[in-house]
Amino acid sequence: MEENIRYSLMAKGQRHPLGFFVNGLFYEQLKSNSRAKGYVDASGFFYPSVNKADPRSRIPTAKIDGLTFTRLSDIAEFDLVKFEA
């Protein structure tokens, strides 16, 4: 993922995003008081917690390859839509 670029997580056929990625962090909403809910490592794996004490921060639940977000539990694919400012 590129720095300072916003990516919207879109389910196929849906018009509203499920969340957003900015600088490798995942947010459910982009508001000034929003807290990151997950992160993407350098290899493209997504972890559902940014808290290092949380066990979920060590087990990836999805893989990002290009503009495709693939959930590892059921191989469901989602699109990442890139928004440049």
C-alpha positions as CSV (number, residue, x, y, z in Angstrom):
1,M,0.0,0.0,0.0
2,E,1.2,3.5,-0.8
3,E,1.7,6.1,1.9
4,N,-0.8,8.9,2.3
5,I,-3.3,7.2,-0.1
6,R,-6.8,6.2,1.1
7,Y,-8.1,2.8,0.0
8,S,-11.8,1.9,0.5
9,L,-12.6,-1.7,1.2
10,M,-15.6,-2.6,-1.0
11,A,-17.6,-5.8,-1.1
12,K,-18.4,-6.9,-4.7
13,G,-21.6,-5.3,-5.8
14,Q,-21.9,-2.9,-2.9
15,R,-21.9,0.8,-3.1
16,H,-20.8,1.7,0.4
17,P,-17.3,0.8,1.8
18,L,-16.8,-1.6,4.7
19,G,-13.9,0.4,5.9
20,F,-10.8,2.4,4.9
21,F,-7.0,1.8,4.8
22,V,-4.7,4.8,5.3
23,N,-0.9,4.3,5.7
24,G,-1.4,0.6,6.5
25,L,-4.0,1.1,9.2
26,F,-7.6,0.0,8.9
27,Y,-10.5,2.3,10.1
28,E,-14.2,1.5,10.0
29,Q,-14.9,5.2,9.5
30,L,-12.7,8.1,8.5
31,K,-13.5,10.7,11.3
32,S,-11.1,12.8,13.3
33,N,-11.7,10.8,16.4
34,S,-11.6,7.3,14.8
35,R,-9.2,4.7,16.2
36,A,-7.5,2.2,14.0
37,K,-9.0,-1.3,14.1
38,G,-6.3,-3.3,12.3
39,Y,-3.1,-3.0,10.3
40,V,-1.3,-4.4,7.3
41,D,2.3,-5.5,7.6
42,A,5.0,-5.2,4.9
43,S,4.1,-8.6,3.4
44,G,0.5,-7.5,2.8
45,F,-1.1,-9.6,5.6
46,F,-3.9,-7.9,7.5
47,Y,-4.2,-8.3,11.3
48,P,-7.5,-7.3,13.0
49,S,-5.9,-5.6,16.1
50,V,-3.3,-2.9,16.5
51,N,-2.9,-3.7,20.2
52,K,0.3,-5.8,20.4
53,A,-0.9,-7.4,23.7
54,D,-4.0,-8.7,21.9
55,P,-3.5,-12.3,20.4
56,R,-5.4,-11.2,17.3
57,S,-2.5,-8.9,16.4
58,R,-0.3,-11.9,15.7
59,I,-2.6,-14.0,13.5
60,P,-3.4,-12.6,10.0
61,T,-7.0,-12.9,8.8
62,A,-6.5,-11.6,5.3
63,K,-4.0,-11.0,2.5
64,I,-3.7,-7.9,0.3
65,D,-2.4,-8.5,-3.2
66,G,-2.5,-5.4,-5.4
67,L,-6.0,-4.0,-5.1
68,T,-7.6,-7.3,-3.9
69,F,-8.3,-8.0,-0.2
70,T,-8.7,-11.8,0.3
71,R,-10.2,-13.0,3.6
72,L,-8.3,-16.2,4.6
73,S,-11.1,-17.9,6.5
74,D,-13.3,-18.4,3.4
75,I,-11.2,-17.0,0.5
76,A,-13.8,-14.2,0.0
77,E,-12.4,-11.4,-2.2
78,F,-13.0,-7.7,-1.7
79,D,-11.9,-4.8,-3.8
80,L,-9.6,-2.0,-2.6
81,V,-10.6,1.3,-4.3
82,K,-7.7,3.8,-4.4
83,F,-8.5,7.5,-3.7
84,E,-5.7,10.0,-4.4
85,A,-5.9,13.4,-2.9
